[in-house]
């Protein structure tokens, strides 16, 4: 939630289609987003109830999320990050020598 003034200031600056990581990775709206000044609890609760009451909607979302996980998530992120750091330090050291 944002103050009215902050919302009015930030809105013209935002250039992204989505704000949540899941939607950004999927490049489509999987989870509803409600950047707002007021509390959207009634709208959010209706969306959640839709998933809880409609098995087809829930299964569809679930399959989309599984596909996204399979596309984006791979084990070994810490090892890959550590290796990139080591590689960067090796390059920097060789340049300095």
N, C-alpha and C positions, 0 to 999 in steps of 0.2 A: 504494500500500500504506500502511496505517495501523498504528500500534501498537495493541495490544489495548485499552489504556486510552482512546486517542483514538477508536477505533472505537466503544467502548461509550458514550462521551460524545456523539459526533456523531450516532449512529443515530437517537435519538428526535427530533433537531432537523431532520432532513432531511424536507422535505415535497414534494419534486419527484418525479415519476414516473421521470424519466430524468436522467442526469448528463452524457451526451455531447451535444455540439452537434447532431450529425446527428439523433439520436433526439429531441431537444427540438424541432428544426425540423419533423421529420416527424410529431411527436406519436404516434409508435409505435416499437417496437423494431426497428430495421434492423440495428444492430450490437449484439451482446451486450455487456452491461455486467457487470462483476465488481468492484464495490466490496468490498474484502475486507481481511482482516488477513493471510492467508496468500497465497502465490503461486499463482494459478490457471492456471499455464502448461499443465498437461495439458488442462484444459477448453478453454482458448483455442486450443490447437493442434488439438484435435478440431473445433472450429468452423471454423477456417481450412481444415483438410483437407476438411471437408464442401463448402465453396465451391469448392475446387480440384478435387475429385473428382466433383462433381455439377454438370454443365453447366447443368441446369435451375435449380438453386438459385442458381448464379452469375448466370445471365441474369436471373432474377427480381430479385435484389438490384441488379444493374446498372440495370435499367429503373426500379426504385424510386428509385435515386440520381439518375438522369437527370431523372426527373419532379420530384424535390425541387430539383435545381439549376435547372431551368427555372422553377419556382415562386418560388424565393427569391433566386437570384443574377441580378443585372442589372448591366451595365456602368455605370461612372460613379459608384461609391460615393464616391470621393475628391472629385469635383466636387460631389456632393450634400452631403457633409459640410462642405465649404468654404462652400458657399452658405448652409447653416444657420447657420454661425458668423457670416458676414457679416450675415445677417438678424437674428440675436440681438443683435449689436453695434449695428446700426442702431436696433433697438427700444430698447435700453438708452440709446443716445445721445439719442434723441428724448424719452425719459422724463426724462432728466437736464436737458434744455434747458428 
